[in-house]
Amino acid sequence: MIRSVLVVCSGNTCRSPLAAAMLRAALAERPAPGEVRVGSAGTGAWDGAPASEGSYLVALERGLDLSTHRARMLTTQLVREADLILTMTTAHSHRVIDMGGAGKTHTLAAWAGEDGGDIPDPFGGHVERYRAVADQMAPLIAAVVDRLREPPR
C-alpha cells in the first residue's frame, strides 16, 4: 500500500510544489485507503526557497495555498522513505533512480497511464505558462488518485 508520495522537479519551486498541493487536495476530496502523505523535492533545489510567484498565483486561483512551501533538495533519505516517486520529466526519473529509487519512480504522466510526455518547466515565464502546466497536470493527478484508490493487488 502506498502511504508516501514524493513529487520531484528541478528547483522545487514551480511544478512539484504545485503538483503536490493539487494531489493533496484531490486526495482530500477522494481519499485513498489509509493516509497518503504527499511531499515534494527538487533535483537542484535551493533549500528554503519559496514557491515561485507563478505557482503561488496559480495555486491561489485553484483554492490552494503555497505560502508555507519551502524548497528542499532531493536526498537519498527522501528517496528511501517514499513509496512512490512521481517526476516531472524522464531526466528527473533517471536522477531519482540513480539515488536508489528504482521500482518506485515514474514520470507523473506515465504513472497516470499516459504515454509519457514531460511536464514543461514554466520557471521565469508569464503566469499563463504556469496555468498551462497546471491544466496539463490536473487530469494526470486525477488519474493518480484513481490508481491510489484501487484496492491493493
C-alpha positions as CSV (number, residue, x, y, z in Angstrom):
1,M,0.0,0.0,0.0
2,I,1.3,3.4,-0.9
3,R,1.5,5.7,2.1
4,S,4.0,8.3,0.9
5,V,4.2,10.1,-2.4
6,L,7.1,12.3,-3.3
7,V,6.8,14.7,-6.3
8,V,10.1,15.7,-7.9
9,C,11.1,18.5,-10.3
10,S,14.2,20.6,-10.7
11,G,14.1,23.5,-8.3
12,N,11.1,22.5,-6.1
13,T,9.6,26.0,-6.6
14,C,7.3,25.6,-9.6
15,R,6.0,22.2,-10.8
16,S,6.5,19.8,-7.9
17,P,5.0,22.0,-5.1
18,L,2.0,22.9,-7.3
19,A,1.5,19.2,-8.2
20,A,1.9,18.1,-4.6
21,A,-0.7,20.7,-3.5
22,M,-3.1,19.6,-6.3
23,L,-2.6,15.9,-5.3
24,R,-3.2,16.6,-1.6
25,A,-6.4,18.5,-2.5
26,A,-7.6,15.7,-4.8
27,L,-6.9,13.1,-2.1
28,A,-8.8,15.2,0.4
29,E,-11.8,15.1,-1.9
30,R,-11.4,11.4,-2.8
31,P,-9.4,9.7,-0.1
32,A,-7.3,6.7,-0.8
33,P,-7.3,3.7,1.6
34,G,-5.2,4.7,4.6
35,E,-3.5,8.1,4.9
36,V,-1.2,9.1,2.0
37,R,1.4,11.7,2.8
38,V,2.5,13.9,-0.2
39,G,5.7,15.8,-0.3
40,S,8.0,17.4,-2.9
41,A,11.6,18.0,-3.6
42,G,13.9,19.1,-6.4
43,T,17.0,17.6,-8.0
44,G,18.7,21.1,-7.9
45,A,16.7,22.9,-5.2
46,W,17.9,25.8,-3.2
47,D,16.8,24.7,0.3
48,G,14.3,27.1,1.8
49,A,13.3,29.0,-1.4
50,P,9.6,29.8,-1.5
51,A,7.3,28.7,-4.3
52,S,7.7,30.8,-7.4
53,E,5.3,33.6,-7.9
54,G,3.6,31.9,-10.9
55,S,3.0,28.7,-9.0
56,Y,1.8,30.6,-5.9
57,L,-0.7,32.6,-8.0
58,V,-2.0,29.6,-10.0
59,A,-2.4,27.7,-6.7
60,L,-4.4,30.6,-5.2
61,E,-6.6,30.5,-8.4
62,R,-7.3,26.8,-7.6
63,G,-8.0,27.4,-3.9
64,L,-4.6,26.0,-2.8
65,D,-2.1,27.7,-0.6
66,L,1.7,27.5,-1.2
67,S,2.5,30.3,1.2
68,T,4.3,28.0,3.6
69,H,6.1,26.0,0.9
70,R,9.9,25.9,1.2
71,A,12.0,24.1,-1.4
72,R,14.1,21.2,-0.4
73,M,16.9,19.3,-2.2
74,L,16.2,15.7,-3.1
75,T,18.2,13.4,-0.9
76,T,18.8,9.6,-0.7
77,Q,16.8,9.6,2.5
78,L,13.8,11.2,0.9
79,V,14.0,8.6,-1.9
80,R,14.3,5.8,0.5
81,E,11.3,7.0,2.6
82,A,8.9,7.4,-0.3
83,D,6.7,4.6,-1.5
84,L,6.0,6.3,-4.9
85,I,8.1,9.0,-6.6
86,L,6.4,11.0,-9.4
87,T,8.7,13.1,-11.5
88,M,8.0,15.9,-14.0
89,T,10.5,14.6,-16.6
90,T,12.3,11.4,-17.7
91,A,15.6,13.1,-16.7
92,H,14.3,13.6,-13.2
93,S,13.3,9.9,-13.1
94,H,16.8,8.9,-14.1
95,R,18.3,11.1,-11.3
96,V,16.0,9.6,-8.7
97,I,16.7,6.0,-9.9
98,D,20.4,6.7,-9.6
99,M,19.7,7.7,-6.0
100,G,18.1,4.3,-5.2
101,G,14.6,4.9,-6.4
102,A,14.3,2.0,-8.9
103,G,11.0,0.3,-9.0
104,K,9.1,3.1,-7.4
105,T,10.0,6.1,-9.7
106,H,7.8,7.1,-12.6
107,T,7.0,10.3,-14.5
108,L,3.7,11.8,-13.5
109,A,2.3,11.1,-17.0
110,A,3.5,7.5,-17.1
111,W,2.1,6.6,-13.7
112,A,-1.2,8.3,-14.7
113,G,-1.4,5.9,-17.7
114,E,-0.3,8.4,-20.4
115,D,2.3,7.5,-23.0
116,G,4.7,9.8,-21.3
117,G,5.4,13.4,-22.1
118,D,7.4,15.6,-19.8
119,I,5.8,18.4,-17.9
120,P,7.5,21.6,-19.2
121,D,9.2,23.9,-16.7
122,P,7.4,27.3,-16.5
123,F,10.2,28.9,-14.5
124,G,10.6,32.5,-15.4
125,G,7.6,32.6,-17.7
126,H,4.3,34.5,-17.7
127,V,1.6,33.3,-15.4
128,E,-0.1,31.8,-18.4
129,R,2.7,29.2,-18.7
130,Y,2.0,28.2,-15.1
131,R,-1.7,27.9,-15.8
132,A,-1.0,25.7,-18.8
133,V,1.3,23.4,-16.7
134,A,-1.5,23.2,-14.0
135,D,-4.0,22.4,-16.7
136,Q,-1.7,19.7,-18.1
137,M,-1.2,18.2,-14.6
138,A,-4.8,18.2,-13.4
139,P,-6.1,15.2,-15.4
140,L,-2.8,13.3,-14.6
141,I,-3.3,13.9,-10.9
142,A,-6.9,12.8,-11.1
143,A,-5.6,9.5,-12.7
144,V,-3.0,9.2,-10.0
145,V,-5.8,9.4,-7.3
146,D,-7.8,6.8,-9.2
147,R,-4.8,4.4,-9.0
148,L,-4.1,5.2,-5.3
149,R,-7.8,4.4,-4.6
150,E,-7.6,1.0,-6.3
151,P,-7.7,-2.0,-3.9
152,P,-4.2,-3.5,-3.4
153,R,-3.4,-6.4,-5.7
